[in-house]
Amino acid sequence: MIVEVVDFKIAPEQHEAFGPVLKNAVQTVLSQAAGYAGHSVLACIETPGRYVLTVHWETLEDHTVGFRQSPAFTAWRALIGPFFAQPPHVEHFMVVDSRAPN
């Protein structure tokens, strides 16, 4: 299992509109990708316009090849890209320890 962490910076005047668009893009595009295993969308309290998306992938290649090189990625970026104040920062992590909230 790999966790992709995406840090989005959205223009402050668009941050309220971005949340529903991101949620829709995850549900209609991202969650349909091969290897997708779950996600979280976080909106920062202290910094309006900052969102963090975590996506669980079965393998790194499910994201970097399967999704990023597919037509679905073009659709994904068409939905969320217009909101970016700057390109998102993306990194991949291996889970060392985890506990779901009760």
Secondary structure as UniProt FT lines:
FT   STRAND          2..10
FT   HELIX           12..14
FT   HELIX           15..28
FT   HELIX           30..32
FT   TURN            34..35
FT   STRAND          36..43
FT   TURN            48..49
FT   STRAND          50..57
FT   HELIX           60..61
FT   HELIX           62..67
FT   TURN            68..69
FT   HELIX           71..80
FT   HELIX           81..83
FT   STRAND          84..94
//
